Amino acid sequence: MFKQYLQVTKPGIIFGNLISVIGGFLLASKGNTDYALFLFTLVGVSLVVASGCVFNNVIDRDIDIKMERTRNRVLVKGLISAKVSLVYATVLGIAGFALLYFGANPLAMWLAVMGFVVYVGIYSLYMKRNSVYGTLIGSLSGAAPPVIGYCAVSNQFDAGALILLAIFSLWQMPHSYAIAIFRFKDYQAANIPVLPVVKGISVAKNHITLYILAFMIATLMLTLGGYAGYKYLVVAAAVSVWWLGMALSGYKTADDRVWARKVFVFSIVTITALSVMMSVDSLAPASKDLLTYVW
């Protein structure tokens, strides 16, 4: 039974979000880590994300049963009732918001509330089923965790928080479109209006390329704005260029599904590398000249 209650929170998604929370938190900490604050932030965000995932599972029962990837989910199989899941999700959410409010600061909590409302209220309940722009709206909620981590430390929504929001929102787009391409039949069967299904895979490839280019520019802003150092910049540039190269190879590929899966997998490598580098190279002010910067 415990395993089922864990599965319905989507642990993989929680773990992925925690990596970005840590990146944002340590970027703002600049080497001076408040470990109690760190713990409150991680647990608080984990609970809020878990709550959102449980609500999403309840909302998506009717479409999950139509998709090969999701037809064996706990709620689809009736292993936990929708009513119990709603109570479970509510308790998780309240606990997460309370931890962020009292353990971090009200700004961190309100950012979590906004991300939660976008994901559950706007994306899951309406946009996912009714608009090709659902992915774009959903990307804002996906970008909330690193911003919450950052603002838990800074207690202000400054340019650094805005840059993080841009980086992670832009990253979500090619990541999500790649999933929609290699899971094309699933989305088609469930009648979910994602871009590859509505406009075609060739249009989706153009969007993937453009979003990666925008993502590349956003990643550079952390160093140009004085929030991350040049080691971060080198890694960010390297993984972004590699990711762009993979995206461009899609115009000549013989198998869109295999190509899209590779783009998806490397998107995870890319965002993990960025999160790690902004964690460890957050001390160098960009005002220093590149030549005098000590590696």
Beta strands, then each sheet from edge to edge (+ up, - down):
end
